[in-house]
Amino acid sequence: MDYNNLPLDLGLALTTNRAAMDRFVDMSDDEKEEFIERNRSVMSKKEIERLVNSLAGEDEEPDLHLENVNEIFKGPSIG
């Protein structure tokens, strides 16, 4: 398969979901092409996440929220 045909947003979404990426890698080239073509019209971030989660067999969104990374650093200061 020529990964240059993989839409960038789909490729990035796959890298954030290890189970989906493993499933995608295990697909045959024909299955990969069909998956990409079937979902080329997906436009929003939510749709892409739903698509990738469905590939991994997950029905709900993961509990990982990277929208507000600053929340990671909240807490008592060191000094």
N, CA, C and O atoms as a GROMACS GRO file, in nm:
protein
  316
    1MET      N    1   0.083  -0.118   0.000
    1MET     CA    2   0.000   0.000   0.000
    1MET      C    3   0.087   0.124   0.000
    1MET      O    4   0.190   0.129   0.068
    2ASP      N    5   0.046   0.222  -0.076
    2ASP     CA    6   0.115   0.350  -0.080
    2ASP      C    7   0.056   0.441   0.028
    2ASP      O    8  -0.056   0.491   0.012
    3TYR      N    9   0.130   0.462   0.137
    3TYR     CA   10   0.078   0.542   0.249
    3TYR      C   11   0.069   0.690   0.216
    3TYR      O   12   0.020   0.768   0.297
    4ASN      N   13   0.117   0.731   0.100
    4ASN     CA   14   0.100   0.869   0.057
    4ASN      C   15  -0.046   0.899   0.027
    4ASN      O   16  -0.086   1.016   0.022
    5ASN      N   17  -0.128   0.795   0.006
    5ASN     CA   18  -0.271   0.813  -0.020
    5ASN      C   19  -0.352   0.823   0.108
    5ASN      O   20  -0.472   0.852   0.103
    6LEU      N   21  -0.289   0.802   0.222
    6LEU     CA   22  -0.358   0.809   0.350
    6LEU      C   23  -0.379   0.956   0.387
    6LEU      O   24  -0.282   1.032   0.397
    7PRO      N   25  -0.505   0.998   0.407
    7PRO     CA   26  -0.529   1.137   0.447
    7PRO      C   27  -0.456   1.168   0.578
    7PRO      O   28  -0.452   1.086   0.669
    8LEU      N   29  -0.398   1.286   0.586
    8LEU     CA   30  -0.318   1.325   0.701
    8LEU      C   31  -0.396   1.317   0.832
    8LEU      O   32  -0.345   1.264   0.930
    9ASP      N   33  -0.518   1.368   0.834
    9ASP     CA   34  -0.596   1.366   0.957
    9ASP      C   35  -0.629   1.224   1.002
    9ASP      O   36  -0.634   1.197   1.122
   10LEU      N   37  -0.652   1.135   0.908
   10LEU     CA   38  -0.676   0.995   0.943
   10LEU      C   39  -0.548   0.930   0.996
   10LEU      O   40  -0.553   0.854   1.092
   11GLY      N   41  -0.436   0.959   0.935
   11GLY     CA   42  -0.308   0.907   0.981
   11GLY      C   43  -0.275   0.953   1.121
   11GLY      O   44  -0.228   0.874   1.203
   12LEU      N   45  -0.299   1.079   1.150
   12LEU     CA   46  -0.274   1.131   1.285
   12LEU      C   47  -0.367   1.068   1.387
   12LEU      O   48  -0.326   1.037   1.499
   13ALA      N   49  -0.492   1.048   1.350
   13ALA     CA   50  -0.588   0.986   1.442
   13ALA      C   51  -0.548   0.841   1.470
   13ALA      O   52  -0.563   0.794   1.583
   14LEU      N   53  -0.500   0.773   1.369
   14LEU     CA   54  -0.456   0.634   1.390
   14LEU      C   55  -0.338   0.626   1.486
   14LEU      O   56  -0.328   0.531   1.563
   15THR      N   57  -0.249   0.723   1.481
   15THR     CA   58  -0.132   0.720   1.569
   15THR      C   59  -0.168   0.745   1.715
   15THR      O   60  -0.089   0.712   1.804
   16THR      N   61  -0.285   0.801   1.742
   16THR     CA   62  -0.326   0.826   1.880
   16THR      C   63  -0.404   0.710   1.939
   16THR      O   64  -0.436   0.711   2.058
   17ASN      N   65  -0.435   0.609   1.858
   17ASN     CA   66  -0.510   0.493   1.906
   17ASN      C   67  -0.436   0.368   1.864
   17ASN      O   68  -0.445   0.324   1.749
   18ARG      N   69  -0.362   0.311   1.956
   18ARG     CA   70  -0.274   0.198   1.926
   18ARG      C   71  -0.351   0.076   1.874
   18ARG      O   72  -0.305   0.008   1.782
   19ALA      N   73  -0.466   0.048   1.934
   19ALA     CA   74  -0.546  -0.068   1.891
   19ALA      C   75  -0.593  -0.051   1.747
   19ALA      O   76  -0.590  -0.146   1.669
   20ALA      N   77  -0.637   0.071   1.712
   20ALA     CA   78  -0.682   0.097   1.576
   20ALA      C   79  -0.566   0.088   1.478
   20ALA      O   80  -0.581   0.035   1.368
   21MET      N   81  -0.450   0.140   1.517
   21MET     CA   82  -0.334   0.136   1.430
   21MET      C   83  -0.290  -0.010   1.407
   21MET      O   84  -0.257  -0.048   1.295
   22ASP      N   85  -0.292  -0.090   1.512
   22ASP     CA   86  -0.256  -0.232   1.497
   22ASP      C   87  -0.354  -0.302   1.404
   22ASP      O   88  -0.313  -0.381   1.319
   23ARG      N   89  -0.483  -0.273   1.419
   23ARG     CA   90  -0.584  -0.334   1.333
   23ARG      C   91  -0.564  -0.290   1.187
   23ARG      O   92  -0.576  -0.372   1.096
   24PHE      N   93  -0.534  -0.163   1.167
   24PHE     CA   94  -0.514  -0.111   1.032
   24PHE      C   95  -0.392  -0.177   0.967
   24PHE      O   96  -0.397  -0.214   0.849
   25VAL      N   97  -0.285  -0.191   1.041
   25VAL     CA   98  -0.163  -0.253   0.989
   25VAL      C   99  -0.188  -0.399   0.951
   25VAL      O  100  -0.132  -0.449   0.854
   26ASP      N  101  -0.273  -0.467   1.028
   26ASP     CA  102  -0.302  -0.608   1.001
   26ASP      C  103  -0.395  -0.629   0.882
   26ASP      O  104  -0.410  -0.742   0.835
   27MET      N  105  -0.458  -0.523   0.834
   27MET     CA  106  -0.550  -0.534   0.720
   27MET      C  107  -0.472  -0.562   0.592
   27MET      O  108  -0.355  -0.526   0.580
   28SER      N  109  -0.538  -0.626   0.497
   28SER     CA  110  -0.477  -0.644   0.366
   28SER      C  111  -0.476  -0.510   0.293
   28SER      O  112  -0.547  -0.417   0.332
   29ASP      N  113  -0.395  -0.500   0.188
   29ASP     CA  114  -0.388  -0.374   0.113
   29ASP      C  115  -0.524  -0.336   0.056
   29ASP      O  116  -0.560  -0.218   0.053
   30ASP      N  117  -0.600  -0.434   0.010
   30ASP     CA  118  -0.733  -0.406  -0.044
   30ASP      C  119  -0.826  -0.353   0.064
   30ASP      O  120  -0.903  -0.260   0.040
   31GLU      N  121  -0.820  -0.411   0.184
   31GLU     CA  122  -0.903  -0.363   0.295
   31GLU      C  123  -0.864  -0.221   0.335
   31GLU      O  124  -0.951  -0.139   0.364
   32LYS      N  125  -0.735  -0.192   0.336
   32LYS     CA  126  -0.689  -0.057   0.370
   32LYS      C  127  -0.741   0.043   0.269
   32LYS      O  128  -0.792   0.148   0.307
   33GLU      N  129  -0.728   0.011   0.141
   33GLU     CA  130  -0.776   0.102   0.035
   33GLU      C  131  -0.926   0.125   0.048
   33GLU      O  132  -0.974   0.238   0.034
   34GLU      N  133  -1.000   0.017   0.074
   34GLU     CA  134  -1.146   0.029   0.089
   34GLU      C  135  -1.181   0.116   0.210
   34GLU      O  136  -1.270   0.200   0.201
   35PHE      N  137  -1.110   0.096   0.321
   35PHE     CA  138  -1.134   0.174   0.442
   35PHE      C  139  -1.108   0.323   0.417
   35PHE      O  140  -1.187   0.408   0.459
   36ILE      N  141  -1.000   0.353   0.349
   36ILE     CA  142  -0.965   0.492   0.320
   36ILE      C  143  -1.068   0.555   0.226
   36ILE      O  144  -1.115   0.666   0.252
   37GLU      N  145  -1.102   0.486   0.120
   37GLU     CA  146  -1.196   0.540   0.022
   37GLU      C  147  -1.335   0.556   0.081
   37GLU      O  148  -1.404   0.654   0.053
   38ARG      N  149  -1.376   0.460   0.162
   38ARG     CA  150  -1.509   0.465   0.223
   38ARG      C  151  -1.523   0.585   0.316
   38ARG      O  152  -1.634   0.634   0.338
   39ASN      N  153  -1.412   0.631   0.370
   39ASN     CA  154  -1.416   0.737   0.471
   39ASN      C  155  -1.348   0.866   0.426
   39ASN      O  156  -1.314   0.950   0.510
   40ARG      N  157  -1.329   0.883   0.299
   40ARG     CA  158  -1.264   1.004   0.248
   40ARG      C  159  -1.347   1.130   0.270
   40ARG      O  160  -1.292   1.240   0.274
   41SER      N  161  -1.477   1.115   0.284
   41SER     CA  162  -1.564   1.231   0.301
   41SER      C  163  -1.576   1.277   0.445
   41SER      O  164  -1.642   1.377   0.472
   42VAL      N  165  -1.513   1.207   0.538
   42VAL     CA  166  -1.519   1.245   0.680
   42VAL      C  167  -1.447   1.378   0.696
   42VAL      O  168  -1.334   1.395   0.650
   43MET      N  169  -1.513   1.472   0.762
   43MET     CA  170  -1.456   1.607   0.770
   43MET      C  171  -1.423   1.652   0.912
   43MET      O  172  -1.319   1.715   0.933
   44SER      N  173  -1.506   1.621   1.008
   44SER     CA  174  -1.484   1.677   1.141
   44SER      C  175  -1.394   1.587   1.225
   44SER      O  176  -1.379   1.468   1.198
   45LYS      N  177  -1.335   1.647   1.326
   45LYS     CA  178  -1.246   1.573   1.418
   45LYS      C  179  -1.324   1.463   1.490
   45LYS      O  180  -1.273   1.353   1.508
   46LYS      N  181  -1.447   1.493   1.532
   46LYS     CA  182  -1.530   1.395   1.602
   46LYS      C  183  -1.559   1.275   1.512
   46LYS      O  184  -1.554   1.161   1.558
   47GLU      N  185  -1.589   1.302   1.384
   47GLU     CA  186  -1.616   1.192   1.291
   47GLU      C  187  -1.494   1.104   1.272
   47GLU      O  188  -1.505   0.981   1.267
   48ILE      N  189  -1.378   1.166   1.262
   48ILE     CA  190  -1.254   1.090   1.245
   48ILE      C  191  -1.226   1.006   1.369
   48ILE      O  192  -1.188   0.889   1.357
   49GLU      N  193  -1.244   1.063   1.488
   49GLU     CA  194  -1.223   0.988   1.612
   49GLU      C  195  -1.319   0.870   1.620
   49GLU      O  196  -1.281   0.760   1.659
   50ARG      N  197  -1.445   0.893   1.582
   50ARG     CA  198  -1.545   0.786   1.583
   50ARG      C  199  -1.506   0.676   1.486
   50ARG      O  200  -1.520   0.557   1.516
   51LEU      N  201  -1.456   0.716   1.369
   51LEU     CA  202  -1.413   0.621   1.268
   51LEU      C  203  -1.297   0.535   1.318
   51LEU      O  204  -1.299   0.413   1.304
   52VAL      N  205  -1.198   0.599   1.376
   52VAL     CA  206  -1.080   0.527   1.426
   52VAL      C  207  -1.119   0.438   1.544
   52VAL      O  208  -1.070   0.325   1.553
   53ASN      N  209  -1.204   0.486   1.632
   53ASN     CA  210  -1.250   0.404   1.745
   53ASN      C  211  -1.327   0.283   1.697
   53ASN      O  212  -1.317   0.175   1.757
   54SER      N  213  -1.405   0.298   1.590
   54SER     CA  214  -1.480   0.184   1.538
   54SER      C  215  -1.385   0.080   1.480
   54SER      O  216  -1.414  -0.040   1.486
   55LEU      N  217  -1.275   0.124   1.426
   55LEU     CA  218  -1.176   0.032   1.372
   55LEU      C  219  -1.113  -0.050   1.484
   55LEU      O  220  -1.080  -0.167   1.466
   56ALA      N  221  -1.098   0.012   1.599
   56ALA     CA  222  -1.038  -0.056   1.714
   56ALA      C  223  -1.141  -0.137   1.791
   56ALA      O  224  -1.106  -0.209   1.884
   57GLY      N  225  -1.268  -0.126   1.752
   57GLY     CA  226  -1.373  -0.199   1.823
   57GLY      C  227  -1.422  -0.126   1.946
   57GLY      O  228  -1.487  -0.186   2.031
   58GLU      N  229  -1.392   0.001   1.956
   58GLU     CA  230  -1.436   0.081   2.070
   58GLU      C  231  -1.558   0.160   2.029
   58GLU      O  232  -1.558   0.226   1.924
   59ASP      N  233  -1.664   0.155   2.110
   59ASP     CA  234  -1.786   0.228   2.079
   59ASP      C  235  -1.786   0.368   2.138
   59ASP      O  236  -1.854   0.457   2.087
   60GLU      N  237  -1.711   0.387   2.242
   60GLU     CA  238  -1.711   0.518   2.305
   60GLU      C  239  -1.573   0.582   2.290
   60GLU      O  240  -1.474   0.517   2.257
   61GLU      N  241  -1.571   0.711   2.316
   61GLU     CA  242  -1.447   0.785   2.303
   61GLU      C  243  -1.350   0.747   2.415
   61GLU      O  244  -1.394   0.718   2.527
   62PRO      N  245  -1.220   0.746   2.388
   62PRO     CA  246  -1.125   0.715   2.495
   62PRO      C  247  -1.126   0.824   2.600
   62PRO      O  248  -1.168   0.937   2.574
   63ASP      N  249  -1.081   0.791   2.719
   63ASP     CA  250  -1.082   0.886   2.830
   63ASP      C  251  -0.957   0.973   2.830
   63ASP      O  252  -0.913   1.018   2.936
   64LEU      N  253  -0.901   0.996   2.716
   64LEU     CA  254  -0.781   1.078   2.703
   64LEU      C  255  -0.819   1.211   2.641
   64LEU      O  256  -0.864   1.217   2.527
   65HIS      N  257  -0.801   1.319   2.716
   65HIS     CA  258  -0.840   1.451   2.669
   65HIS      C  259  -0.715   1.538   2.657
   65HIS      O  260  -0.662   1.586   2.757
   66LEU      N  261  -0.669   1.557   2.537
   66LEU     CA  262  -0.550   1.636   2.514
   66LEU      C  263  -0.583   1.780   2.474
   66LEU      O  264  -0.493   1.857   2.440
   67GLU      N  265  -0.711   1.816   2.479
   67GLU     CA  266  -0.748   1.952   2.439
   67GLU      C  267  -0.690   2.056   2.533
   67GLU      O  268  -0.652   2.165   2.490
   68ASN      N  269  -0.682   2.024   2.664
   68ASN     CA  270  -0.633   2.119   2.761
   68ASN      C  271  -0.513   2.058   2.833
   68ASN      O  272  -0.526   2.006   2.944
   69VAL      N  273  -0.399   2.064   2.771
   69VAL     CA  274  -0.278   2.003   2.824
   69VAL      C  275  -0.232   2.071   2.952
   69VAL      O  276  -0.166   2.008   3.034
   70ASN      N  277  -0.266   2.197   2.971
   70ASN     CA  278  -0.224   2.269   3.092
   70ASN      C  279  -0.281   2.208   3.219
   70ASN      O  280  -0.226   2.230   3.327
   71GLU      N  281  -0.391   2.132   3.210
   71GLU     CA  282  -0.449   2.068   3.327
   71GLU      C  283  -0.353   1.966   3.388
   71GLU      O  284  -0.362   1.938   3.508
   72ILE      N  285  -0.263   1.912   3.309
   72ILE     CA  286  -0.167   1.814   3.358
   72ILE      C  287  -0.076   1.876   3.464
   72ILE      O  288  -0.035   1.808   3.558
   73PHE      N  289  -0.045   2.003   3.448
   73PHE     CA  290   0.053   2.068   3.532
   73PHE      C  291  -0.008   2.142   3.652
   73PHE      O  292   0.064   2.210   3.724
   74LYS      N  293  -0.137   2.129   3.674
   74LYS     CA  294  -0.200   2.195   3.788
   74LYS      C  295  -0.168   2.117   3.914
   74LYS      O  296  -0.158   1.994   3.913
   75GLY      N  297  -0.152   2.187   4.020
   75GLY     CA  298  -0.124   2.124   4.149
   75GLY      C  299  -0.033   2.215   4.229
   75GLY      O  300  -0.005   2.327   4.188
   76PRO      N  301   0.013   2.168   4.344
   76PRO     CA  302   0.099   2.252   4.427
   76PRO      C  303   0.231   2.278   4.357
   76PRO      O  304   0.287   2.192   4.290
   77SER      N  305   0.278   2.400   4.376
   77SER     CA  306   0.405   2.436   4.313
   77SER      C  307   0.521   2.386   4.399
   77SER      O  308   0.504   2.352   4.516
   78ILE      N  309   0.637   2.382   4.339
   78ILE     CA  310   0.754   2.330   4.407
   78ILE      C  311   0.818   2.434   4.499
   78ILE      O  312   0.887   2.399   4.594
   79GLY      N  313   0.795   2.557   4.473
   79GLY     CA  314   0.855   2.649   4.566
   79GLY      C  315   0.870   2.781   4.518
   79GLY      O  316   0.921   2.867   4.590
   0.00000   0.00000   0.00000
